[in-house]
Amino acid sequence: MSRTDNPVIRALLERRSIRKFTGQPVDRQDILAILEAGRWAPSGLNNQPWRFLVINVDDPRRTPLAECTKYAHIIRASTVCIAVTLEKDAMYSEMKDHQGAGACIQNMLVAAHALGLGAVWIGQIVNDQAAALAALGLDPDSHELQAVIALGHPDQEGGSTRKPLSELLLEEI
């Protein structure tokens, strides 16, 4: 059996950022499964400082949230957005907690792919923390936005390239 036949490795290798969606609703159970995948990400001291806010298509916060990023069209086109924040009181190490949030978001993206959904990590939105948190109705003294995941049924094939592994290795193995 090839290593790439493993379903987890295959999902990691096949997942792509999806920016166009059909508009078909996402099942609540799929959203819960994606949130569970994020919940089980590793974190320093197992502090699990991430918090999730699910913004459905009819949520009034959706429009002001979209205005906080140059990728507003993606937020508008998605069926669901998941805002991932760090709860500041639960943090213990800024670097480790940011790394944990990245692992959490990656788990959620892979879970979405495994469920046949499309998703994209919108990170640019964090450039204006104050506006994004205000759009979400969250206190900037309590939360730090890490990303918004735009999610839905894919209406495009994802594509990507990667550098050869030899370019990324600092030493030959």
C-alpha contacts under 8 A as a table, 3 or more apart, distances in Angstrom:
res1	aa1	res2	aa2	distance
1	M	5	D	6.57
2	S	5	D	5.31
2	S	6	N	7.54
3	R	6	N	5.75
3	R	9	I	7.38
4	T	7	P	7.63
4	T	9	I	5.81
4	T	10	R	5.48
5	D	9	I	7.41
5	D	10	R	6.36
6	N	9	I	5.39
6	N	10	R	5.96
7	P	10	R	4.97
7	P	11	A	6.04
8	V	11	A	5.14
8	V	12	L	6.30
9	I	12	L	5.08
9	I	13	L	6.19
10	R	13	L	5.11
10	R	14	E	5.97
11	A	14	E	5.16
11	A	15	R	5.82
11	A	110	V	6.49
11	A	113	H	7.02
11	A	114	A	6.32
12	L	15	R	5.63
12	L	110	V	6.45
15	R	109	L	7.73
15	R	110	V	6.40
15	R	113	H	5.87
15	R	158	G	7.96
16	R	113	H	7.98
16	R	118	G	7.89
16	R	119	A	7.94
16	R	120	V	7.97
16	R	158	G	5.05
16	R	159	G	6.33
16	R	160	S	7.05
17	S	118	G	7.08
17	S	119	A	5.84
17	S	120	V	4.69
17	S	121	W	7.37
17	S	158	G	6.01
17	S	159	G	7.75
18	I	21	F	7.70
18	I	118	G	5.10
18	I	119	A	5.10
18	I	120	V	5.43
18	I	154	P	6.47
18	I	156	Q	6.88
18	I	157	E	7.40
18	I	158	G	5.76
19	R	74	I	5.83
19	R	78	S	7.94
19	R	118	G	7.73
19	R	119	A	6.98
19	R	120	V	6.27
19	R	150	A	7.80
19	R	154	P	7.88
19	R	156	Q	7.73
20	K	74	I	6.96
20	K	77	A	6.62
20	K	78	S	7.29
20	K	154	P	6.14
20	K	155	D	5.18
20	K	156	Q	6.00
21	F	24	Q	7.92
21	F	77	A	6.15
21	F	78	S	5.81
21	F	79	T	7.46
21	F	118	G	7.45
21	F	151	L	7.80
21	F	152	G	5.52
21	F	153	H	5.34
21	F	154	P	4.65
21	F	155	D	4.57
21	F	156	Q	7.38
22	T	152	G	7.20
22	T	153	H	5.65
22	T	154	P	6.13
22	T	155	D	5.16
23	G	77	A	7.16
23	G	78	S	6.91
23	G	79	T	5.91
23	G	152	G	7.05
23	G	153	H	7.03
24	Q	79	T	7.21
24	Q	152	G	7.31
24	Q	153	H	6.34
25	P	79	T	6.16
25	P	152	G	7.28
25	P	153	H	7.73
26	V	30	D	6.86
26	V	31	I	7.15
26	V	79	T	6.75
26	V	80	V	7.35
26	V	152	G	6.16
26	V	153	H	7.09
27	D	30	D	5.26
27	D	31	I	6.56
28	R	31	I	5.05
28	R	32	L	6.24
29	Q	32	L	5.02
29	Q	33	A	6.13
30	D	33	A	5.00
30	D	34	I	6.22
30	D	112	A	7.83
30	D	115	L	7.14
31	I	34	I	5.14
31	I	35	L	6.25
32	L	35	L	5.03
32	L	36	E	6.07
33	A	36	E	5.00
33	A	37	A	6.24
33	A	111	A	7.42
34	I	37	A	5.10
34	I	38	G	6.46
34	I	107	N	7.88
34	I	108	M	5.12
34	I	109	L	7.80
34	I	111	A	5.49
34	I	112	A	6.11
35	L	38	G	5.08
35	L	39	R	6.13
35	L	52	F	7.72
35	L	108	M	6.61
36	E	39	R	4.87
36	E	40	W	6.37
37	A	40	W	5.41
37	A	41	A	6.93
37	A	104	C	7.51
37	A	107	N	5.54
37	A	108	M	5.58
37	A	111	A	6.41
38	G	41	A	5.50
38	G	103	A	7.82
38	G	104	C	4.41
38	G	105	I	6.25
38	G	106	Q	7.77
38	G	107	N	5.32
38	G	108	M	5.11
39	R	48	Q	7.50
39	R	50	W	7.95
39	R	104	C	6.80
40	W	104	C	7.46
41	A	100	G	7.01
41	A	103	A	5.82
41	A	104	C	4.88
41	A	107	N	6.64
42	P	46	N	6.78
42	P	48	Q	7.72
42	P	100	G	6.10
42	P	103	A	6.90
42	P	104	C	7.49
43	S	46	N	4.83
43	S	47	N	6.07
43	S	48	Q	5.71
43	S	49	P	7.97
43	S	96	K	7.31
43	S	97	D	6.76
43	S	99	Q	7.90
43	S	100	G	4.86
43	S	101	A	7.97
44	G	47	N	6.20
44	G	48	Q	7.87
44	G	96	K	6.05
44	G	97	D	6.83
44	G	100	G	7.16
47	N	90	A	6.65
47	N	91	M	7.20
47	N	92	Y	7.95
48	Q	90	A	7.55
48	Q	100	G	7.90
49	P	86	L	5.32
49	P	87	E	5.45
49	P	88	K	7.53
49	P	90	A	5.03
49	P	91	M	5.75
49	P	97	D	7.05
50	W	84	V	6.55
50	W	85	T	5.51
50	W	86	L	4.48
50	W	87	E	6.16
50	W	101	A	6.40
50	W	104	C	7.88
51	R	84	V	5.83
51	R	85	T	5.19
51	R	86	L	5.96
51	R	87	E	6.50
52	F	82	I	6.45
52	F	83	A	5.68
52	F	84	V	4.92
52	F	85	T	6.44
53	L	82	I	5.61
53	L	83	A	5.05
53	L	84	V	6.71
54	V	80	V	7.01
54	V	81	C	5.90
54	V	82	I	4.60
54	V	83	A	6.44
55	I	59	D	5.92
55	I	61	R	7.33
55	I	62	R	6.55
55	I	80	V	5.80
55	I	81	C	5.01
55	I	82	I	6.10
55	I	83	A	7.62
56	N	59	D	5.34
56	N	62	R	7.64
56	N	79	T	6.45
56	N	80	V	4.74
56	N	81	C	6.48
57	V	62	R	7.10
57	V	78	S	7.55
57	V	79	T	5.42
57	V	80	V	6.01
58	D	62	R	7.59
59	D	62	R	5.64
60	P	63	T	6.54
60	P	64	P	7.93
61	R	64	P	5.69
61	R	65	L	6.06
61	R	135	A	5.94
61	R	136	L	5.91
61	R	137	G	7.97
62	R	65	L	5.09
62	R	66	A	6.16
62	R	75	I	7.68
62	R	76	R	7.59
62	R	135	A	7.97
63	T	66	A	5.16
63	T	67	E	6.50
63	T	76	R	7.51
64	P	67	E	5.13
64	P	68	C	6.88
64	P	135	A	5.30
65	L	68	C	5.43
65	L	69	T	7.69
65	L	132	A	5.93
65	L	135	A	5.18
65	L	136	L	6.70
66	A	69	T	5.97
66	A	71	Y	7.31
66	A	72	A	4.33
66	A	73	H	7.45
66	A	75	I	5.71
66	A	76	R	6.74
67	E	70	K	7.56
67	E	72	A	5.93
68	C	72	A	7.38
68	C	125	I	6.04
68	C	128	D	6.95
68	C	131	A	6.36
68	C	132	A	5.71
69	T	72	A	5.53
69	T	124	Q	6.58
69	T	125	I	4.92
70	K	73	H	8.00
70	K	124	Q	7.80
70	K	125	I	7.87
71	Y	74	I	5.52
71	Y	75	I	6.87
71	Y	122	I	7.69
72	A	75	I	5.20
72	A	76	R	6.17
73	H	76	R	5.06
73	H	77	A	6.05
74	I	77	A	5.06
74	I	78	S	6.12
74	I	150	A	6.95
75	I	78	S	5.33
75	I	81	C	6.98
75	I	150	A	5.89
78	S	81	C	6.93
78	S	150	A	5.62
78	S	151	L	5.41
78	S	152	G	5.44
79	T	150	A	7.62
79	T	151	L	6.03
79	T	152	G	4.99
79	T	153	H	7.89
80	V	150	A	6.14
80	V	151	L	5.17
80	V	152	G	6.32
81	C	148	V	6.37
81	C	149	I	5.43
81	C	150	A	4.56
81	C	151	L	5.89
82	I	148	V	5.50
82	I	149	I	5.02
82	I	150	A	6.65
82	I	151	L	7.83
83	A	145	L	7.25
83	A	146	Q	7.72
83	A	147	A	6.05
83	A	148	V	4.39
83	A	149	I	6.40
84	V	101	A	7.83
84	V	105	I	7.61
84	V	145	L	6.15
84	V	146	Q	5.58
84	V	147	A	5.50
84	V	148	V	6.09
84	V	149	I	7.75
85	T	101	A	7.99
85	T	143	H	5.96
85	T	144	E	5.25
85	T	145	L	4.25
85	T	146	Q	5.18
85	T	147	A	7.20
86	L	90	A	7.73
86	L	91	M	7.35
86	L	97	D	7.76
86	L	101	A	7.41
86	L	143	H	5.54
86	L	144	E	5.13
86	L	145	L	6.48
86	L	146	Q	6.93
87	E	90	A	5.46
87	E	91	M	6.65
87	E	142	S	5.77
87	E	143	H	4.75
87	E	144	E	6.66
88	K	91	M	5.28
88	K	141	D	7.43
88	K	142	S	5.30
88	K	143	H	5.58
88	K	144	E	6.85
89	D	142	S	6.86
91	M	94	E	6.89
91	M	97	D	6.34
92	Y	97	D	7.25
93	S	96	K	5.31
93	S	97	D	5.79
94	E	97	D	5.23
94	E	98	H	6.09
95	M	98	H	5.23
95	M	99	Q	6.22
96	K	99	Q	5.00
96	K	100	G	6.09
97	D	100	G	4.91
97	D	101	A	6.14
98	H	101	A	5.02
98	H	102	G	6.31
98	H	146	Q	7.84
99	Q	102	G	5.09
99	Q	103	A	6.39
100	G	103	A	5.01
100	G	104	C	6.12
101	A	104	C	4.90
101	A	105	I	6.14
101	A	146	Q	7.05
102	G	105	I	5.13
102	G	106	Q	6.10
103	A	106	Q	5.07
103	A	107	N	6.12
104	C	107	N	5.18
104	C	108	M	6.38
105	I	108	M	5.07
105	I	109	L	6.26
105	I	121	W	7.67
105	I	149	I	7.90
106	Q	109	L	5.05
106	Q	110	V	6.18
107	N	110	V	5.26
107	N	111	A	6.07
108	M	111	A	5.02
108	M	112	A	6.14
109	L	112	A	5.15
109	L	113	H	6.33
109	L	119	A	6.20
109	L	120	V	7.29
109	L	121	W	7.75
109	L	149	I	7.99
110	V	113	H	5.07
110	V	114	A	6.12
111	A	114	A	4.99
111	A	115	L	6.24
112	A	115	L	5.18
112	A	116	G	6.50
112	A	117	L	5.04
112	A	118	G	6.28
112	A	119	A	6.61
112	A	151	L	7.87
113	H	116	G	5.13
113	H	117	L	5.19
113	H	118	G	5.97
113	H	119	A	7.45
114	A	117	L	7.34
116	G	153	H	7.43
117	L	151	L	7.19
117	L	152	G	5.81
117	L	153	H	4.88
117	L	154	P	6.02
118	G	151	L	5.78
118	G	152	G	5.48
118	G	153	H	5.59
118	G	154	P	4.78
119	A	149	I	6.45
119	A	150	A	5.45
119	A	151	L	4.36
119	A	152	G	6.52
119	A	154	P	7.91
120	V	149	I	5.61
120	V	150	A	5.43
120	V	151	L	6.78
121	W	147	A	6.55
121	W	148	V	6.18
121	W	149	I	4.82
121	W	150	A	6.78
122	I	125	I	6.37
122	I	147	A	5.62
122	I	148	V	5.16
122	I	149	I	5.95
122	I	150	A	7.19
123	G	126	V	5.94
123	G	146	Q	7.01
123	G	147	A	4.83
123	G	148	V	6.74
124	Q	127	N	5.79
124	Q	147	A	7.80
125	I	128	D	6.33
125	I	129	Q	7.51
125	I	132	A	6.98
125	I	147	A	6.80
125	I	148	V	7.40
126	V	129	Q	5.17
126	V	132	A	7.20
126	V	145	L	6.08
126	V	146	Q	6.38
126	V	147	A	6.48
128	D	131	A	5.66
128	D	132	A	6.23
129	Q	132	A	5.23
129	Q	133	L	5.88
129	Q	140	P	7.75
129	Q	144	E	7.29
129	Q	145	L	6.55
130	A	133	L	5.41
130	A	134	A	6.05
130	A	140	P	6.76
131	A	134	A	5.06
131	A	135	A	6.07
132	A	135	A	5.06
132	A	136	L	6.32
132	A	145	L	7.73
133	L	136	L	5.03
133	L	137	G	6.04
133	L	138	L	5.08
133	L	139	D	6.76
133	L	140	P	6.37
133	L	143	H	7.87
133	L	144	E	7.94
133	L	145	L	7.00
134	A	137	G	4.89
134	A	138	L	5.96
134	A	139	D	7.39
134	A	140	P	7.97
135	A	138	L	7.77
138	L	142	S	7.67
138	L	143	H	6.81
139	D	142	S	5.34
139	D	143	H	6.12
140	P	143	H	5.19
140	P	144	E	6.51
154	P	157	E	7.48
163	K	167	E	6.53
163	K	168	L	7.46
164	P	167	E	5.56
164	P	168	L	7.12
165	L	168	L	5.18
165	L	169	L	6.36
166	S	169	L	5.44
166	S	172	E	7.73
169	L	172	E	6.45
